[in-house]
Amino acid sequence: MARSIGFNLLQVLFVVALAPLVAGVLSRLKEIVQSRRGPSVFQPYRDLRKLFNKDEVVSEQASWIFRVTPHVVFVAPIFVATLIPVLTSYPLFFAFMGDMLGGGFVLALGGFFATLAAVDTANPYGPMGASRTRMVGFLAEPVFMIVFFTVSFVAGSTIPYIVQQHWVTPLSNFFAPSHVLLVIAFVMLILAEAGRIPVDNPTGHFELAMIDESKSLEYSGTGMALMKWGGQMKLLVLMCILLNVLVTPWGLASDKSTLEVLLAGPLVLFKIGLFLLVLVVIESSLSKLRLFRVSEFLGAAFVTSVVAMITGLLNF
């Protein structure tokens, strides 16, 4: 039990420590594709250090929700990291505390508090972005549920470790139409939940156009650092669910030895690096959708997930 808890903590450390690096690599790759010099891959670490050293300014209109929200946004991905296979292919101590649907609800809880905090300060731009964020969340949450229901139909469970074993054995399950459609729908979901192009522009700071960034508009200092770090961890956790559970569930530690768990880290980073290249291609090939077109994008994701569920039920 002690070893299992230790590996769980190691998974959490992996997510917490490397989430800013993943965000930095993604930003750097986009700059290279756009023929710009861009910042270093370690710039997110420098930004976090700078923010933690700054004073925090809180509006007099803000309630306890505004002060608590950064901690909720920061902790939610950490909790999910204890439920999913990040470095190991076998269940750890907290693996059966919640399934994939429960993990989605935990991540949604962080987004819900962030939306409340955006409205809490009475800034006119915060509620504007919060309403847009809730619109995207309202359209994305059914896709979450259908994807996880499809997983339960196909794999017989929504526990991430059990789902991962289903895709590994036999290999024919990996190329089933329901699985391919499921992966496509989940990638579209990641783009929406992480505020990436074509749903939102993470580098845009125009108040009238921003969606995801508007939730942290009123934060400064430590609060802003926790919001940024939590968003980076959320993206990494969603990548781990996609890559380690649905797409490439190979390369994880299968033996309960510390050395094998440590060696799984570079393999997971390699898979994440390949997926970052896919994200760069998507974001460099598409432009940000207008607000009324976001519903069409998420509607397409919903239809894709429903078709995946139907094909899974019909055993195609």
Secondary structure, DSSP 4 states (H G I P E B T S, - for coil): -HHHHHHHHHHHHHHHHHHHHHHHHHHHHHHHHTT-----TTHHHHHHHHHHTS-----TT--HHHHHHHHHHHHHHHHHHTTS-SSBSS--TTGGG--HHHHHHHHHHHHHHHHHHHHHT--SHHHHHHHHHHHHHHHHHHHHHHHHHHHHHHHS---HHHHHHHHHSSGGGGG-HHHHHHHHHHHHHHHHHTT-TTT--TT---TTT-SSGGGGTT--HHHHHHHHHHHHHHHHHHHHIIIIIII---SSB-SS-HHHHHHHHHHHHHHHHHHHHHHHHHHHHS-PPPHHHHHHHHHHHHHHHHHHHHHHHTT-
